[in-house]
């Protein structure tokens, strides 16, 4: 996970982006507390699926924020892994 050059407290995470192209990418800024914020990058297709699954973009953004806030005190790699797992679970591609 590379540090964002704009802030020492920002982290950039790539989440479920099977497409390697830089086109059609969505970047969401998630502010967790006064010291940390995350930039979550995913394909437009993945974000559209998340919005469809949760109802709309506002609910999708709130879901992302809630999932990250659950583990925002943990190391960056752990936060990234947790978000990947939760997105797979939400999409139904993970078993019980």
BELFEN-V575400 format. One record per residue. N is the residue number from 0. RES is the residue in one letter. PHI is phi as a letter, one per 30 degrees, with the letter a starting at -180 (* if undefined). NEAR is the number of other ideal C-beta (glycine too) atoms within 10 Angstrom. Layout:
{{N:RES:PHI:NEAR} {N:RES:PHI:NEAR}}
//
This chain:
{{0:X:*:13} {1:X:d:9} {2:X:d:12} {3:X:d:15} {4:X:d:8} {5:X:d:9} {6:X:a:11} {7:X:d:8} {8:X:c:15} {9:X:c:16} {10:X:b:23} {11:X:c:16} {12:X:b:22} {13:X:c:16} {14:X:b:19} {15:X:h:19} {16:X:c:17} {17:X:d:8} {18:X:d:13} {19:X:d:6} {20:X:d:8} {21:X:d:8} {22:X:d:7} {23:X:h:13} {24:X:c:15} {25:X:c:19} {26:X:b:12} {27:X:c:18} {28:X:c:12} {29:X:c:22} {30:X:d:14} {31:X:c:18} {32:X:a:10} {33:X:d:7} {34:X:c:8} {35:X:b:18} {36:X:b:18} {37:X:c:26} {38:X:c:16} {39:X:c:25} {40:X:c:18} {41:X:a:24} {42:X:d:20} {43:X:d:13} {44:X:d:14} {45:X:d:20} {46:X:d:23} {47:X:d:15} {48:X:d:17} {49:X:d:22} {50:X:d:17} {51:X:d:10} {52:X:d:14} {53:X:c:16} {54:X:k:10} {55:X:a:10} {56:X:d:14} {57:X:d:10} {58:X:d:13} {59:X:d:21} {60:X:d:18} {61:X:d:12} {62:X:d:18} {63:X:e:22} {64:X:d:18} {65:X:d:11} {66:X:d:19} {67:X:d:24} {68:X:d:16} {69:X:d:14} {70:X:b:16} {71:X:d:20} {72:X:d:11} {73:X:d:12} {74:X:e:11} {75:X:e:16} {76:X:d:11} {77:X:d:11} {78:X:d:25} {79:X:d:21} {80:X:d:14} {81:X:d:16} {82:X:d:22} {83:X:d:14} {84:X:d:12} {85:X:d:19} {86:X:d:22} {87:X:d:12} {88:X:d:12} {89:X:d:16} {90:X:d:13} {91:X:i:8} {92:X:d:9} {93:X:c:11} {94:X:d:5} {95:X:d:3}}
//
